[in-house]
Structures are given as structure tokens and as C-alpha cells.
Amino acid sequence: MKTTAEQIAFLEEHSSKKSSNWREKAEWRKANSDWLCYSRKIAIVVAMSLEELNMSQKQLAQLIGCSPQYVSRLLKGEENLTLETLCKLERVLNVPILQKVFA
């Protein structure tokens, strides 16, 4: 039976020529796990609020003054939000995001 390192080396050697950065992403998630758990909870609150308000990601982006791509990253739960952005989200969505996340 091959060791994990040997299995990874085999996969890397026999993977398609197209480069994959799964390892870097996994290492990034591990290194940032402290705040990612909160970011994901915030993403859930925001997504639920958007659904309740029947609001699109594009509309939210316009209302908080950012790009639709930023809102998309926010909803994936991998964006390190500033307090300013959190306040804008709470105001626009009319929901106490931090209270829900830390309750």
C-alpha cells in the first residue's frame, strides 16, 4: 500500500496538464480557519436575508457600494469582512448580523 505522500505524488504526476491549485487552497483554508468559521456564518445570514427580501446579489452590491464579484466571494464565506462592510450589510438588509452570528 502506498503512503499518502506517494499517492499525492502519483496524482500530481498523472493529473492533466492543466494546473490545479487545490493544495494551495486547502493550505489557505487551514491557515485561515480561525476567522473563516465566522465568515461562513455571516454568509449564511446574508444569503437568507437576500432570499427573504427577494434581493439579488447585484442589487446588494449596488446598495453597499461594492462589486457583484465581492458579494459573490462574501456569499462563499471566504471573504474577510471589515467592520464597515458588516455595518453596511446590517443597514441594507435590516438584520443584526453580528448578533445572529455570535448568539
N, CA, C and O atoms as a GROMACS GRO file, in nm:
protein
  412
    1MET      N    1   0.084  -0.118   0.000
    1MET     CA    2   0.000   0.000   0.000
    1MET      C    3   0.089   0.125   0.000
    1MET      O    4   0.188   0.132   0.072
    2LYS      N    5   0.052   0.222  -0.082
    2LYS     CA    6   0.130   0.344  -0.093
    2LYS      C    7   0.101   0.438   0.024
    2LYS      O    8  -0.009   0.441   0.078
    3THR      N    9   0.203   0.515   0.059
    3THR     CA   10   0.183   0.616   0.162
    3THR      C   11   0.105   0.732   0.103
    3THR      O   12   0.091   0.744  -0.019
    4THR      N   13   0.056   0.817   0.189
    4THR     CA   14  -0.019   0.934   0.144
    4THR      C   15   0.067   1.021   0.053
    4THR      O   16   0.020   1.069  -0.050
    5ALA      N   17   0.191   1.041   0.090
    5ALA     CA   18   0.282   1.122   0.009
    5ALA      C   19   0.301   1.060  -0.130
    5ALA      O   20   0.306   1.132  -0.230
    6GLU      N   21   0.312   0.929  -0.136
    6GLU     CA   22   0.327   0.862  -0.264
    6GLU      C   23   0.201   0.875  -0.348
    6GLU      O   24   0.208   0.893  -0.470
    7GLN      N   25   0.085   0.866  -0.284
    7GLN     CA   26  -0.042   0.882  -0.355
    7GLN      C   27  -0.056   1.023  -0.412
    7GLN      O   28  -0.100   1.040  -0.525
    8ILE      N   29  -0.018   1.123  -0.333
    8ILE     CA   30  -0.025   1.262  -0.379
    8ILE      C   31   0.071   1.283  -0.495
    8ILE      O   32   0.035   1.347  -0.594
    9ALA      N   33   0.192   1.230  -0.484
    9ALA     CA   34   0.290   1.243  -0.591
    9ALA      C   35   0.238   1.178  -0.720
    9ALA      O   36   0.255   1.233  -0.829
   10PHE      N   37   0.175   1.063  -0.706
   10PHE     CA   38   0.118   0.994  -0.822
   10PHE      C   39   0.009   1.080  -0.887
   10PHE      O   40   0.007   1.096  -1.009
   11LEU      N   41  -0.080   1.134  -0.806
   11LEU     CA   42  -0.188   1.218  -0.859
   11LEU      C   43  -0.133   1.342  -0.929
   11LEU      O   44  -0.182   1.382  -1.035
   12GLU      N   45  -0.032   1.403  -0.869
   12GLU     CA   46   0.027   1.522  -0.929
   12GLU      C   47   0.094   1.488  -1.062
   12GLU      O   48   0.086   1.564  -1.158
   13GLU      N   49   0.160   1.374  -1.066
   13GLU     CA   50   0.231   1.332  -1.187
   13GLU      C   51   0.134   1.298  -1.299
   13GLU      O   52   0.162   1.326  -1.416
   14HIS      N   53   0.021   1.237  -1.265
   14HIS     CA   54  -0.072   1.188  -1.366
   14HIS      C   55  -0.193   1.280  -1.387
   14HIS      O   56  -0.285   1.245  -1.461
   15SER      N   57  -0.192   1.392  -1.323
   15SER     CA   58  -0.304   1.484  -1.344
   15SER      C   59  -0.290   1.548  -1.481
   15SER      O   60  -0.184   1.541  -1.544
   16SER      N   61  -0.396   1.610  -1.526
   16SER     CA   62  -0.392   1.674  -1.658
   16SER      C   63  -0.288   1.786  -1.658
   16SER      O   64  -0.241   1.829  -1.553
   17LYS      N   65  -0.253   1.829  -1.776
   17LYS     CA   66  -0.153   1.934  -1.788
   17LYS      C   67  -0.203   2.065  -1.728
   17LYS      O   68  -0.124   2.152  -1.692
   18LYS      N   69  -0.332   2.077  -1.719
   18LYS     CA   70  -0.390   2.197  -1.659
   18LYS      C   71  -0.354   2.199  -1.511
   18LYS      O   72  -0.378   2.102  -1.438
   19SER      N   73  -0.296   2.307  -1.468
   19SER     CA   74  -0.251   2.320  -1.330
   19SER      C   75  -0.369   2.334  -1.234
   19SER      O   76  -0.467   2.402  -1.264
   20SER      N   77  -0.360   2.269  -1.121
   20SER     CA   78  -0.463   2.278  -1.018
   20SER      C   79  -0.400   2.336  -0.892
   20SER      O   80  -0.287   2.303  -0.857
   21ASN      N   81  -0.473   2.422  -0.826
   21ASN     CA   82  -0.420   2.482  -0.705
   21ASN      C   83  -0.497   2.436  -0.582
   21ASN      O   84  -0.510   2.511  -0.485
   22TRP      N   85  -0.549   2.314  -0.585
   22TRP     CA   86  -0.627   2.263  -0.473
   22TRP      C   87  -0.546   2.260  -0.344
   22TRP      O   88  -0.599   2.285  -0.236
   23ARG      N   89  -0.418   2.228  -0.358
   23ARG     CA   90  -0.335   2.218  -0.239
   23ARG      C   91  -0.317   2.356  -0.174
   23ARG      O   92  -0.327   2.369  -0.052
   24GLU      N   93  -0.292   2.457  -0.257
   24GLU     CA   94  -0.277   2.593  -0.204
   24GLU      C   95  -0.405   2.640  -0.137
   24GLU      O   96  -0.402   2.703  -0.031
   25LYS      N   97  -0.519   2.608  -0.200
   25LYS     CA   98  -0.648   2.647  -0.141
   25LYS      C   99  -0.670   2.577  -0.007
   25LYS      O  100  -0.718   2.638   0.088
   26ALA      N  101  -0.636   2.449   0.000
   26ALA     CA  102  -0.652   2.374   0.125
   26ALA      C  103  -0.561   2.430   0.234
   26ALA      O  104  -0.603   2.443   0.349
   27GLU      N  105  -0.439   2.463   0.198
   27GLU     CA  106  -0.346   2.520   0.295
   27GLU      C  107  -0.395   2.657   0.341
   27GLU      O  108  -0.383   2.691   0.459
   28TRP      N  109  -0.451   2.736   0.248
   28TRP     CA  110  -0.504   2.868   0.283
   28TRP      C  111  -0.621   2.854   0.380
   28TRP      O  112  -0.629   2.926   0.480
   29ARG      N  113  -0.713   2.759   0.351
   29ARG     CA  114  -0.828   2.738   0.442
   29ARG      C  115  -0.781   2.696   0.580
   29ARG      O  116  -0.837   2.740   0.681
   30LYS      N  117  -0.680   2.612   0.586
   30LYS     CA  118  -0.629   2.567   0.716
   30LYS      C  119  -0.564   2.682   0.791
   30LYS      O  120  -0.585   2.698   0.912
   31ALA      N  121  -0.487   2.764   0.721
   31ALA     CA  122  -0.418   2.877   0.785
   31ALA      C  123  -0.515   2.985   0.832
   31ALA      O  124  -0.485   3.060   0.924
   32ASN      N  125  -0.632   2.993   0.768
   32ASN     CA  126  -0.728   3.099   0.800
   32ASN      C  127  -0.854   3.046   0.868
   32ASN      O  128  -0.956   3.116   0.871
   33SER      N  129  -0.848   2.928   0.920
   33SER     CA  130  -0.968   2.865   0.979
   33SER      C  131  -1.023   2.943   1.098
   33SER      O  132  -1.142   2.932   1.130
   34ASP      N  133  -0.939   3.022   1.165
   34ASP     CA  134  -0.984   3.098   1.282
   34ASP      C  135  -1.100   3.191   1.246
   34ASP      O  136  -1.201   3.193   1.316
   35TRP      N  137  -1.086   3.266   1.139
   35TRP     CA  138  -1.190   3.362   1.103
   35TRP      C  139  -1.286   3.309   0.998
   35TRP      O  140  -1.395   3.363   0.984
   36LEU      N  141  -1.249   3.204   0.925
   36LEU     CA  142  -1.337   3.151   0.822
   36LEU      C  143  -1.468   3.097   0.879
   36LEU      O  144  -1.572   3.106   0.813
   37CYS      N  145  -1.465   3.042   1.000
   37CYS     CA  146  -1.589   2.990   1.058
   37CYS      C  147  -1.691   3.102   1.077
   37CYS      O  148  -1.810   3.080   1.058
   38TYR      N  149  -1.645   3.220   1.115
   38TYR     CA  150  -1.736   3.334   1.131
   38TYR      C  151  -1.782   3.387   0.996
   38TYR      O  152  -1.898   3.423   0.979
   39SER      N  153  -1.691   3.392   0.902
   39SER     CA  154  -1.724   3.441   0.769
   39SER      C  155  -1.831   3.354   0.704
   39SER      O  156  -1.920   3.406   0.636
   40ARG      N  157  -1.825   3.225   0.726
   40ARG     CA  158  -1.925   3.134   0.670
   40ARG      C  159  -2.061   3.154   0.736
   40ARG      O  160  -2.164   3.148   0.670
   41LYS      N  161  -2.061   3.177   0.867
   41LYS     CA  162  -2.187   3.204   0.937
   41LYS      C  163  -2.249   3.334   0.888
   41LYS      O  164  -2.371   3.342   0.870
   42ILE      N  165  -2.166   3.434   0.865
   42ILE     CA  166  -2.215   3.562   0.812
   42ILE      C  167  -2.273   3.540   0.673
   42ILE      O  168  -2.378   3.596   0.640
   43ALA      N  169  -2.206   3.460   0.592
   43ALA     CA  170  -2.253   3.432   0.457
   43ALA      C  171  -2.392   3.369   0.459
   43ALA      O  172  -2.476   3.401   0.375
   44ILE      N  173  -2.416   3.282   0.554
   44ILE     CA  174  -2.547   3.217   0.565
   44ILE      C  175  -2.654   3.319   0.601
   44ILE      O  176  -2.762   3.319   0.543
   45VAL      N  177  -2.624   3.406   0.697
   45VAL     CA  178  -2.720   3.510   0.737
   45VAL      C  179  -2.751   3.602   0.620
   45VAL      O  180  -2.867   3.635   0.596
   46VAL      N  181  -2.648   3.642   0.547
   46VAL     CA  182  -2.668   3.732   0.433
   46VAL      C  183  -2.749   3.662   0.325
   46VAL      O  184  -2.842   3.721   0.270
   47ALA      N  185  -2.716   3.538   0.293
   47ALA     CA  186  -2.788   3.464   0.189
   47ALA      C  187  -2.936   3.448   0.226
   47ALA      O  188  -3.023   3.464   0.142
   48MET      N  189  -2.963   3.416   0.352
   48MET     CA  190  -3.102   3.401   0.395
   48MET      C  191  -3.176   3.534   0.387
   48MET      O  192  -3.293   3.539   0.348
   49SER      N  193  -3.108   3.642   0.423
   49SER     CA  194  -3.170   3.775   0.417
   49SER      C  195  -3.200   3.814   0.273
   49SER      O  196  -3.306   3.870   0.244
   50LEU      N  197  -3.107   3.786   0.182
   50LEU     CA  198  -3.130   3.816   0.041
   50LEU      C  199  -3.253   3.742  -0.010
   50LEU      O  200  -3.334   3.798  -0.084
   51GLU      N  201  -3.265   3.617   0.029
   51GLU     CA  202  -3.380   3.537  -0.015
   51GLU      C  203  -3.510   3.593   0.041
   51GLU      O  204  -3.609   3.606  -0.030
   52GLU      N  205  -3.509   3.627   0.170
   52GLU     CA  206  -3.629   3.683   0.233
   52GLU      C  207  -3.671   3.815   0.170
   52GLU      O  208  -3.790   3.842   0.154
   53LEU      N  209  -3.573   3.896   0.133
   53LEU     CA  210  -3.601   4.027   0.073
   53LEU      C  211  -3.619   4.020  -0.079
   53LEU      O  212  -3.647   4.120  -0.144
   54ASN      N  213  -3.602   3.900  -0.134
   54ASN     CA  214  -3.609   3.881  -0.279
   54ASN      C  215  -3.515   3.979  -0.350
   54ASN      O  216  -3.551   4.044  -0.447
   55MET      N  217  -3.394   3.987  -0.298
   55MET     CA  218  -3.292   4.080  -0.348
   55MET      C  219  -3.181   4.001  -0.417
   55MET      O  220  -3.141   3.895  -0.369
   56SER      N  221  -3.133   4.052  -0.528
   56SER     CA  222  -3.025   3.985  -0.600
   56SER      C  223  -2.889   4.027  -0.543
   56SER      O  224  -2.877   4.127  -0.471
   57GLN      N  225  -2.789   3.949  -0.576
   57GLN     CA  226  -2.654   3.983  -0.535
   57GLN      C  227  -2.611   4.116  -0.599
   57GLN      O  228  -2.543   4.196  -0.536
   58LYS      N  229  -2.652   4.137  -0.721
   58LYS     CA  230  -2.619   4.260  -0.791
   58LYS      C  231  -2.681   4.381  -0.720
   58LYS      O  232  -2.617   4.485  -0.705
   59GLN      N  233  -2.806   4.367  -0.677
   59GLN     CA  234  -2.873   4.476  -0.605
   59GLN      C  235  -2.801   4.506  -0.474
   59GLN      O  236  -2.780   4.622  -0.438
   60LEU      N  237  -2.763   4.399  -0.402
   60LEU     CA  238  -2.691   4.418  -0.276
   60LEU      C  239  -2.559   4.490  -0.301
   60LEU      O  240  -2.523   4.581  -0.226
   61ALA      N  241  -2.489   4.450  -0.404
   61ALA     CA  242  -2.361   4.514  -0.437
   61ALA      C  243  -2.379   4.663  -0.460
   61ALA      O  244  -2.300   4.744  -0.413
   62GLN      N  245  -2.482   4.699  -0.533
   62GLN     CA  246  -2.508   4.841  -0.560
   62GLN      C  247  -2.540   4.915  -0.431
   62GLN      O  248  -2.493   5.028  -0.411
   63LEU      N  249  -2.618   4.854  -0.344
   63LEU     CA  250  -2.660   4.921  -0.221
   63LEU      C  251  -2.546   4.940  -0.120
   63LEU      O  252  -2.546   5.037  -0.045
   64ILE      N  253  -2.451   4.848  -0.119
   64ILE     CA  254  -2.340   4.863  -0.023
   64ILE      C  255  -2.215   4.922  -0.089
   64ILE      O  256  -2.114   4.943  -0.022
   65GLY      N  257  -2.222   4.948  -0.218
   65GLY     CA  258  -2.112   5.014  -0.287
   65GLY      C  259  -1.992   4.926  -0.314
   65GLY      O  260  -1.879   4.966  -0.289
   66CYS      N  261  -2.017   4.806  -0.364
   66CYS     CA  262  -1.907   4.717  -0.398
   66CYS      C  263  -1.941   4.645  -0.529
   66CYS      O  264  -2.046   4.668  -0.587
   67SER      N  265  -1.852   4.561  -0.573
   67SER     CA  266  -1.875   4.488  -0.698
   67SER      C  267  -1.959   4.362  -0.672
   67SER      O  268  -1.957   4.307  -0.562
   68PRO      N  269  -2.031   4.315  -0.774
   68PRO     CA  270  -2.102   4.188  -0.762
   68PRO      C  271  -2.008   4.071  -0.732
   68PRO      O  272  -2.046   3.975  -0.666
   69GLN      N  273  -1.885   4.080  -0.781
   69GLN     CA  274  -1.787   3.974  -0.756
   69GLN      C  275  -1.753   3.967  -0.607
   69GLN      O  276  -1.734   3.859  -0.551
   70TYR      N  277  -1.745   4.084  -0.543
   70TYR     CA  278  -1.717   4.086  -0.399
   70TYR      C  279  -1.831   4.020  -0.322
   70TYR      O  280  -1.807   3.943  -0.229
   71VAL      N  281  -1.955   4.050  -0.361
   71VAL     CA  282  -2.071   3.989  -0.294
   71VAL      C  283  -2.068   3.838  -0.315
   71VAL      O  284  -2.099   3.762  -0.224
   72SER      N  285  -2.031   3.795  -0.434
   72SER     CA  286  -2.021   3.652  -0.461
   72SER      C  287  -1.918   3.586  -0.369
   72SER      O  288  -1.945   3.479  -0.314
   73ARG      N  289  -1.802   3.648  -0.352
   73ARG     CA  290  -1.700   3.593  -0.262
   73ARG      C  291  -1.749   3.594  -0.117
   73ARG      O  292  -1.723   3.502  -0.041
   74LEU      N  293  -1.820   3.700  -0.080
   74LEU     CA  294  -1.876   3.711   0.055
   74LEU      C  295  -1.971   3.593   0.081
   74LEU      O  296  -1.968   3.533   0.188
   75LEU      N  297  -2.055   3.561  -0.018
   75LEU     CA  298  -2.153   3.453  -0.002
   75LEU      C  299  -2.090   3.314  -0.005
   75LEU      O  300  -2.154   3.217   0.033
   76LYS      N  301  -1.968   3.306  -0.049
   76LYS     CA  302  -1.895   3.178  -0.043
   76LYS      C  303  -1.836   3.157   0.096
   76LYS      O  304  -1.789   3.048   0.128
   77GLY      N  305  -1.838   3.264   0.179
   77GLY     CA  306  -1.787   3.252   0.314
   77GLY      C  307  -1.636   3.256   0.325
   77GLY      O  308  -1.579   3.210   0.424
   78GLU      N  309  -1.571   3.311   0.224
   78GLU     CA  310  -1.425   3.316   0.226
   78GLU      C  311  -1.372   3.458   0.219
   78GLU      O  312  -1.256   3.480   0.183
   79GLU      N  313  -1.455   3.553   0.254
   79GLU     CA  314  -1.412   3.693   0.250
   79GLU      C  315  -1.396   3.746   0.392
   79GLU      O  316  -1.484   3.729   0.476
   80ASN      N  317  -1.282   3.808   0.418
   80ASN     CA  318  -1.254   3.866   0.548
   80ASN      C  319  -1.315   4.006   0.551
   80ASN      O  320  -1.257   4.102   0.499
   81LEU      N  321  -1.432   4.018   0.610
   81LEU     CA  322  -1.510   4.141   0.605
   81LEU      C  323  -1.460   4.245   0.704
   81LEU      O  324  -1.414   4.214   0.814
   82THR      N  325  -1.469   4.370   0.662
   82THR     CA  326  -1.436   4.479   0.753
   82THR      C  327  -1.559   4.514   0.836
   82THR      O  328  -1.671   4.477   0.802
   83LEU      N  329  -1.536   4.585   0.944
   83LEU     CA  330  -1.649   4.631   1.025
   83LEU      C  331  -1.738   4.724   0.945
   83LEU      O  332  -1.860   4.722   0.959
   84GLU      N  333  -1.677   4.804   0.860
   84GLU     CA  334  -1.754   4.895   0.774
   84GLU      C  335  -1.850   4.817   0.684
   84GLU      O  336  -1.967   4.853   0.671
   85THR      N  337  -1.800   4.712   0.622
   85THR     CA  338  -1.885   4.630   0.535
   85THR      C  339  -1.995   4.562   0.615
   85THR      O  340  -2.109   4.556   0.571
   86LEU      N  341  -1.961   4.512   0.733
   86LEU     CA  342  -2.063   4.448   0.817
   86LEU      C  343  -2.173   4.548   0.853
   86LEU      O  344  -2.292   4.513   0.849
   87CYS      N  345  -2.136   4.670   0.887
   87CYS     CA  346  -2.235   4.773   0.920
   87CYS      C  347  -2.324   4.804   0.800
   87CYS      O  348  -2.445   4.821   0.815
   88LYS      N  349  -2.264   4.813   0.681
   88LYS     CA  350  -2.342   4.839   0.560
   88LYS      C  351  -2.441   4.726   0.535
   88LYS      O  352  -2.557   4.750   0.501
   89LEU      N  353  -2.395   4.603   0.552
   89LEU     CA  354  -2.482   4.487   0.532
   89LEU      C  355  -2.598   4.489   0.630
   89LEU      O  356  -2.713   4.466   0.592
   90GLU      N  357  -2.568   4.517   0.757
   90GLU     CA  358  -2.673   4.522   0.858
   90GLU      C  359  -2.776   4.631   0.825
   90GLU      O  360  -2.896   4.610   0.839
   91ARG      N  361  -2.728   4.745   0.780
   91ARG     CA  362  -2.818   4.857   0.749
   91ARG      C  363  -2.906   4.824   0.629
   91ARG      O  364  -3.027   4.842   0.633
   92VAL      N  365  -2.844   4.776   0.521
   92VAL     CA  366  -2.917   4.748   0.397
   92VAL      C  367  -3.013   4.631   0.414
   92VAL      O  368  -3.126   4.636   0.365
   93LEU      N  369  -2.970   4.527   0.483
   93LEU     CA  370  -3.053   4.407   0.500
   93LEU      C  371  -3.146   4.417   0.620
   93LEU      O  372  -3.238   4.336   0.636
   94ASN      N  373  -3.123   4.517   0.702
   94ASN     CA  374  -3.202   4.538   0.824
   94ASN      C  375  -3.204   4.412   0.912
   94ASN      O  376  -3.308   4.365   0.956
   95VAL      N  377  -3.083   4.361   0.935
   95VAL     CA  378  -3.068   4.241   1.018
   95VAL      C  379  -2.942   4.256   1.103
   95VAL      O  380  -2.838   4.297   1.052
   96PRO      N  381  -2.950   4.222   1.231
   96PRO     CA  382  -2.832   4.230   1.319
   96PRO      C  383  -2.739   4.110   1.296
   96PRO      O  384  -2.744   4.012   1.370
   97ILE      N  385  -2.657   4.120   1.195
   97ILE     CA  386  -2.573   4.007   1.153
   97ILE      C  387  -2.483   3.958   1.265
   97ILE      O  388  -2.479   3.838   1.292
   98LEU      N  389  -2.412   4.047   1.329
   98LEU     CA  390  -2.317   4.005   1.433
   98LEU      C  391  -2.390   3.940   1.552
   98LEU      O  392  -2.340   3.844   1.609
   99GLN      N  393  -2.505   3.991   1.587
   99GLN     CA  394  -2.581   3.931   1.696
   99GLN      C  395  -2.623   3.790   1.661
   99GLN      O  396  -2.621   3.701   1.746
  100LYS      N  397  -2.662   3.767   1.535
  100LYS     CA  398  -2.702   3.633   1.493
  100LYS      C  399  -2.585   3.538   1.489
  100LYS      O  400  -2.598   3.421   1.524
  101VAL      N  401  -2.470   3.586   1.446
  101VAL     CA  402  -2.351   3.501   1.432
  101VAL      C  403  -2.297   3.461   1.569
  101VAL      O  404  -2.256   3.346   1.588
  102PHE      N  405  -2.297   3.556   1.664
  102PHE     CA  406  -2.238   3.529   1.794
  102PHE      C  407  -2.339   3.489   1.901
  102PHE      O  408  -2.305   3.479   2.018
  103ALA      N  409  -2.463   3.467   1.860
  103ALA     CA  410  -2.568   3.428   1.956
  103ALA      C  411  -2.553   3.284   1.996
  103ALA      O  412  -2.632   3.234   2.076
   0.00000   0.00000   0.00000
